[in-house]
Amino acid sequence: MQTKIFEINFDEKKLDLSYSLNLTSSLFDEALLSLNDLKEKVYKLAELDTTIKNLDTEIKKTSKKVNSLEKVQIPNYEAIIKSISGQIEEREREEFSKTKIIKDKKIGK
């Protein structure tokens, strides 16, 4: 299983100061710089959020598979192994008793 990790490429553009410096204050420049920084952080946050959601989905899928193995598959195989072991033991006992009967007949002659 592979989890897709998305990467958002953010090309930081040089700010285009196309406004009148006479009509705006320095706070406007600071706000534009802050907005540009915030964009990059929002893109990184979106990457992380998507990755976390994908990992969560994969963890849930894996958890379901593990539960299926623990609760259904492994007990079924254990029952099959027990059944086969019992049949093998039964055949061994039959062979042992057949061998003993044959020995007794040979000794009796």
N, CA and C atoms as a LAMMPS dump frame, in Angstrom:
ITEM: TIMESTEP
0
ITEM: NUMBER OF ATOMS
327
ITEM: BOX BOUNDS ff ff ff
-5.0000000000000000e+02 5.0000000000000000e+02
-5.0000000000000000e+02 5.0000000000000000e+02
-5.0000000000000000e+02 5.0000000000000000e+02
ITEM: ATOMS id mol type element x y z
1 1 1 N 0.835 -1.176 0
2 1 2 C 0 0 0
3 1 3 C 0.882 1.242 0
4 2 1 N 0.545 2.134 -0.844
5 2 2 C 1.242 3.394 -0.868
6 2 3 C 0.249 4.522 -0.658
7 3 1 N 0.681 5.465 0.099
8 3 2 C -0.152 6.632 0.359
9 3 3 C 0.352 7.775 -0.506
10 4 1 N -0.583 8.383 -1.192
11 4 2 C -0.199 9.521 -2.019
12 4 3 C 0.069 10.725 -1.135
13 5 1 N 1.203 11.328 -1.367
14 5 2 C 1.537 12.558 -0.656
15 5 3 C 1.607 13.656 -1.708
16 6 1 N 0.697 14.578 -1.583
17 6 2 C 0.609 15.65 -2.566
18 6 3 C 1.535 16.79 -2.188
19 7 1 N 2.074 17.401 -3.212
20 7 2 C 2.924 18.559 -2.986
21 7 3 C 2.397 19.694 -3.85
22 8 1 N 2.157 20.809 -3.21
23 8 2 C 1.669 21.983 -3.928
24 8 3 C 2.86 22.897 -4.169
25 9 1 N 3.082 23.174 -5.413
26 9 2 C 4.186 24.08 -5.75
27 9 3 C 3.695 25.521 -5.685
28 10 1 N 4.341 26.256 -4.843
29 10 2 C 3.982 27.659 -4.671
30 10 3 C 5.117 28.508 -5.21
31 11 1 N 4.83 29.197 -6.277
32 11 2 C 5.816 30.107 -6.849
33 11 3 C 5.61 31.48 -6.233
34 12 1 N 6.55 31.833 -5.391
35 12 2 C 6.436 33.134 -4.728
36 12 3 C 6.756 34.213 -5.748
37 13 1 N 5.773 35.034 -5.986
38 13 2 C 5.942 36.101 -6.979
39 13 3 C 6.433 37.375 -6.285
40 14 1 N 7.208 38.098 -7.021
41 14 2 C 7.65 39.387 -6.504
42 14 3 C 6.434 40.305 -6.465
43 15 1 N 6.29 40.995 -5.372
44 15 2 C 5.117 41.855 -5.216
45 15 3 C 5.128 42.992 -6.231
46 16 1 N 3.979 43.168 -6.818
47 16 2 C 3.8 44.26 -7.781
48 16 3 C 3.118 45.415 -7.052
49 17 1 N 3.896 46.41 -6.799
50 17 2 C 3.363 47.557 -6.066
51 17 3 C 2.768 48.554 -7.068
52 18 1 N 1.559 48.266 -7.482
53 18 2 C 0.923 49.107 -8.5
54 18 3 C -0.134 50.017 -7.881
55 19 1 N 0.22 50.608 -6.814
56 19 2 C -0.705 51.545 -6.175
57 19 3 C 0.069 52.83 -5.845
58 20 1 N -0.666 53.811 -5.558
59 20 2 C -0.062 55.109 -5.298
60 20 3 C 0.544 55.139 -3.901
61 21 1 N 1.802 55.488 -3.854
62 21 2 C 2.471 55.572 -2.554
63 21 3 C 1.985 56.777 -1.757
64 22 1 N 1.442 57.758 -2.416
65 22 2 C 0.958 58.958 -1.722
66 22 3 C -0.332 58.678 -0.969
67 23 1 N -1.159 57.784 -1.546
68 23 2 C -2.482 57.559 -0.96
69 23 3 C -2.528 56.413 0.056
70 24 1 N -1.458 55.637 0.179
71 24 2 C -1.46 54.495 1.104
72 24 3 C -0.363 54.66 2.133
73 25 1 N -0.536 53.955 3.235
74 25 2 C 0.469 54.041 4.3
75 25 3 C 1.395 52.826 4.24
76 26 1 N 2.379 52.84 5.095
77 26 2 C 3.333 51.727 5.147
78 26 3 C 2.652 50.458 5.673
79 27 1 N 1.558 50.625 6.391
80 27 2 C 0.814 49.46 6.88
81 27 3 C 0.267 48.619 5.731
82 28 1 N -0.071 49.279 4.638
83 28 2 C -0.567 48.562 3.465
84 28 3 C 0.53 47.665 2.886
85 29 1 N 1.754 48.189 2.852
86 29 2 C 2.887 47.381 2.375
87 29 3 C 3.103 46.174 3.298
88 30 1 N 3.049 46.412 4.575
89 30 2 C 3.227 45.32 5.543
90 30 3 C 2.12 44.282 5.394
91 31 1 N 0.91 44.752 5.145
92 31 2 C -0.208 43.822 4.959
93 31 3 C -0.012 42.974 3.712
94 32 1 N 0.48 43.567 2.633
95 32 2 C 0.754 42.805 1.409
96 32 3 C 1.843 41.765 1.635
97 33 1 N 2.883 42.134 2.343
98 33 2 C 3.959 41.177 2.648
99 33 3 C 3.435 40.038 3.528
100 34 1 N 2.631 40.38 4.499
101 34 2 C 2.058 39.364 5.376
102 34 3 C 1.135 38.43 4.603
103 35 1 N 0.372 38.98 3.68
104 35 2 C -0.526 38.172 2.862
105 35 3 C 0.26 37.188 1.994
106 36 1 N 1.365 37.652 1.452
107 36 2 C 2.201 36.791 0.633
108 36 3 C 2.784 35.65 1.47
109 37 1 N 3.241 35.954 2.681
110 37 2 C 3.754 34.921 3.583
111 37 3 C 2.645 33.944 3.975
112 38 1 N 1.478 34.487 4.201
113 38 2 C 0.346 33.66 4.607
114 38 3 C -0.055 32.681 3.511
115 39 1 N 0.028 33.102 2.26
116 39 2 C -0.305 32.215 1.144
117 39 3 C 0.549 30.955 1.185
118 40 1 N 1.846 31.141 1.363
119 40 2 C 2.767 30.001 1.39
120 40 3 C 2.41 29.057 2.547
121 41 1 N 2.097 29.633 3.687
122 41 2 C 1.744 28.808 4.847
123 41 3 C 0.432 28.065 4.627
124 42 1 N -0.523 28.695 3.979
125 42 2 C -1.809 28.048 3.693
126 42 3 C -1.601 26.877 2.735
127 43 1 N -0.745 27.053 1.725
128 43 2 C -0.463 25.957 0.797
129 43 3 C 0.194 24.785 1.523
130 44 1 N 1.14 25.069 2.394
131 44 2 C 1.792 24.008 3.173
132 44 3 C 0.779 23.308 4.071
133 45 1 N -0.107 24.077 4.669
134 45 2 C -1.146 23.504 5.517
135 45 3 C -2.065 22.591 4.706
136 46 1 N -2.394 23.007 3.494
137 46 2 C -3.235 22.182 2.628
138 46 3 C -2.528 20.87 2.284
139 47 1 N -1.223 20.928 2.029
140 47 2 C -0.446 19.714 1.774
141 47 3 C -0.522 18.77 2.971
142 48 1 N -0.27 19.324 4.143
143 48 2 C -0.289 18.506 5.36
144 48 3 C -1.668 17.92 5.624
145 49 1 N -2.689 18.719 5.433
146 49 2 C -4.054 18.266 5.674
147 49 3 C -4.411 17.108 4.747
148 50 1 N -4.078 17.24 3.485
149 50 2 C -4.371 16.182 2.52
150 50 3 C -3.591 14.916 2.86
151 51 1 N -2.333 15.071 3.212
152 51 2 C -1.504 13.921 3.57
153 51 3 C -2.055 13.22 4.808
154 52 1 N -2.454 13.979 5.801
155 52 2 C -2.999 13.396 7.026
156 52 3 C -4.289 12.651 6.74
157 53 1 N -5.15 13.224 5.897
158 53 2 C -6.4 12.545 5.545
159 53 3 C -6.121 11.239 4.806
160 54 1 N -5.159 11.263 3.891
161 54 2 C -4.802 10.033 3.164
162 54 3 C -4.238 8.981 4.105
163 55 1 N -3.387 9.404 5.023
164 55 2 C -2.834 8.461 6.001
165 55 3 C -3.924 7.889 6.897
166 56 1 N -4.868 8.72 7.29
167 56 2 C -5.981 8.258 8.116
168 56 3 C -6.799 7.198 7.384
169 57 1 N -7.05 7.437 6.111
170 57 2 C -7.8 6.462 5.306
171 57 3 C -7.041 5.138 5.22
172 58 1 N -5.737 5.213 4.988
173 58 2 C -4.929 3.996 4.878
174 58 3 C -4.864 3.258 6.211
175 59 1 N -4.785 3.989 7.308
176 59 2 C -4.761 3.36 8.635
177 59 3 C -6.069 2.637 8.898
178 60 1 N -7.188 3.24 8.526
179 60 2 C -8.488 2.591 8.712
180 60 3 C -8.593 1.328 7.872
181 61 1 N -8.12 1.371 6.609
182 61 2 C -8.142 0.187 5.76
183 61 3 C -7.292 -0.924 6.37
184 62 1 N -6.104 -0.557 6.827
185 62 2 C -5.203 -1.539 7.428
186 62 3 C -5.805 -2.121 8.695
187 63 1 N -6.449 -1.289 9.482
188 63 2 C -7.088 -1.749 10.712
189 63 3 C -8.189 -2.768 10.409
190 64 1 N -8.979 -2.51 9.37
191 64 2 C -10.025 -3.456 8.981
192 64 3 C -9.422 -4.784 8.557
193 65 1 N -8.329 -4.727 7.807
194 65 2 C -7.676 -5.961 7.374
195 65 3 C -7.121 -6.741 8.565
196 66 1 N -6.518 -6.044 9.507
197 66 2 C -5.973 -6.699 10.691
198 66 3 C -7.096 -7.339 11.498
199 67 1 N -8.201 -6.622 11.672
200 67 2 C -9.337 -7.181 12.403
201 67 3 C -9.881 -8.417 11.698
202 68 1 N -9.947 -8.367 10.385
203 68 2 C -10.42 -9.517 9.619
204 68 3 C -9.507 -10.716 9.843
205 69 1 N -8.209 -10.47 9.823
206 69 2 C -7.262 -11.564 10.053
207 69 3 C -7.392 -12.126 11.469
208 70 1 N -7.449 -11.231 12.454
209 70 2 C -7.499 -11.672 13.848
210 70 3 C -8.805 -12.367 14.203
211 71 1 N -9.907 -11.859 13.701
212 71 2 C -11.21 -12.362 14.127
213 71 3 C -11.764 -13.474 13.246
214 72 1 N -11.369 -13.531 11.958
215 72 2 C -11.987 -14.484 11.041
216 72 3 C -10.967 -15.456 10.453
217 73 1 N -9.982 -14.93 9.764
218 73 2 C -9.072 -15.777 9.005
219 73 3 C -8.232 -16.686 9.892
220 74 1 N -7.57 -16.125 10.884
221 74 2 C -6.696 -16.929 11.749
222 74 3 C -7.487 -18 12.493
223 75 1 N -8.656 -17.698 13.105
224 75 2 C -9.42 -18.768 13.74
225 75 3 C -9.854 -19.868 12.758
226 76 1 N -10.194 -19.484 11.52
227 76 2 C -10.553 -20.497 10.522
228 76 3 C -9.374 -21.415 10.241
229 77 1 N -8.207 -20.84 10.049
230 77 2 C -7.03 -21.659 9.775
231 77 3 C -6.643 -22.511 10.979
232 78 1 N -6.807 -21.981 12.177
233 78 2 C -6.518 -22.775 13.37
234 78 3 C -7.457 -23.972 13.456
235 79 1 N -8.739 -23.775 13.105
236 79 2 C -9.695 -24.887 13.113
237 79 3 C -9.32 -25.922 12.051
238 80 1 N -8.889 -25.465 10.89
239 80 2 C -8.472 -26.394 9.833
240 80 3 C -7.242 -27.189 10.276
241 81 1 N -6.279 -26.51 10.891
242 81 2 C -5.07 -27.185 11.378
243 81 3 C -5.429 -28.221 12.428
244 82 1 N -6.328 -27.874 13.326
245 82 2 C -6.747 -28.802 14.372
246 82 3 C -7.428 -30.026 13.755
247 83 1 N -8.27 -29.795 12.761
248 83 2 C -8.96 -30.898 12.092
249 83 3 C -7.968 -31.815 11.379
250 84 1 N -7.034 -31.236 10.651
251 84 2 C -6.036 -32.038 9.936
252 84 3 C -5.158 -32.806 10.923
253 85 1 N -4.772 -32.158 12.009
254 85 2 C -3.957 -32.834 13.027
255 85 3 C -4.703 -34.022 13.618
256 86 1 N -5.99 -33.826 13.884
257 86 2 C -6.8 -34.926 14.426
258 86 3 C -6.881 -36.085 13.445
259 87 1 N -7.051 -35.805 12.161
260 87 2 C -7.103 -36.864 11.153
261 87 3 C -5.776 -37.598 11.051
262 88 1 N -4.677 -36.852 11.096
263 88 2 C -3.35 -37.492 11.045
264 88 3 C -3.142 -38.396 12.252
265 89 1 N -3.515 -37.92 13.442
266 89 2 C -3.375 -38.738 14.649
267 89 3 C -4.226 -40.001 14.551
268 90 1 N -5.425 -39.868 14.023
269 90 2 C -6.314 -41.021 13.862
270 90 3 C -5.689 -42.041 12.913
271 91 1 N -5.14 -41.599 11.823
272 91 2 C -4.487 -42.501 10.869
273 91 3 C -3.267 -43.164 11.485
274 92 1 N -2.504 -42.418 12.289
275 92 2 C -1.348 -43.003 12.968
276 92 3 C -1.782 -44.096 13.935
277 93 1 N -2.872 -43.851 14.66
278 93 2 C -3.377 -44.881 15.584
279 93 3 C -3.84 -46.12 14.815
280 94 1 N -4.511 -45.885 13.677
281 94 2 C -4.957 -47.016 12.859
282 94 3 C -3.766 -47.823 12.357
283 95 1 N -2.728 -47.133 11.867
284 95 2 C -1.541 -47.819 11.376
285 95 3 C -0.855 -48.581 12.495
286 96 1 N -0.807 -47.977 13.673
287 96 2 C -0.182 -48.64 14.812
288 96 3 C -0.954 -49.91 15.172
289 97 1 N -2.27 -49.791 15.216
290 97 2 C -3.066 -50.979 15.575
291 97 3 C -2.968 -52.038 14.484
292 98 1 N -2.933 -51.664 13.208
293 98 2 C -2.769 -52.631 12.119
294 98 3 C -1.421 -53.333 12.235
295 99 1 N -0.369 -52.55 12.518
296 99 2 C 0.972 -53.119 12.664
297 99 3 C 1.008 -54.093 13.837
298 100 1 N 0.357 -53.747 14.915
299 100 2 C 0.338 -54.603 16.103
300 100 3 C -0.407 -55.901 15.799
301 101 1 N -1.521 -55.819 15.081
302 101 2 C -2.297 -57.015 14.729
303 101 3 C -1.469 -57.926 13.826
304 102 1 N -0.771 -57.34 12.853
305 102 2 C 0.06 -58.13 11.944
306 102 3 C 1.189 -58.801 12.714
307 103 1 N 1.821 -58.083 13.651
308 103 2 C 2.886 -58.68 14.466
309 103 3 C 2.355 -59.833 15.297
310 104 1 N 1.166 -59.61 15.912
311 104 2 C 0.56 -60.648 16.746
312 104 3 C 0.257 -61.9 15.911
313 105 1 N -0.227 -61.706 14.662
314 105 2 C -0.515 -62.848 13.789
315 105 3 C 0.758 -63.583 13.413
316 106 1 N 1.856 -62.839 13.146
317 106 2 C 3.132 -63.476 12.791
318 106 3 C 3.693 -64.244 13.975
319 107 1 N 3.571 -63.674 15.153
320 107 2 C 4.093 -64.336 16.356
321 107 3 C 3.237 -65.563 16.683
322 108 1 N 1.946 -65.483 16.447
323 108 2 C 1.02 -66.571 16.737
324 108 3 C 1.215 -67.779 15.826
325 109 1 N 1.777 -67.653 14.685
326 109 2 C 1.956 -68.763 13.751
327 109 3 C 3.03 -69.654 14.141
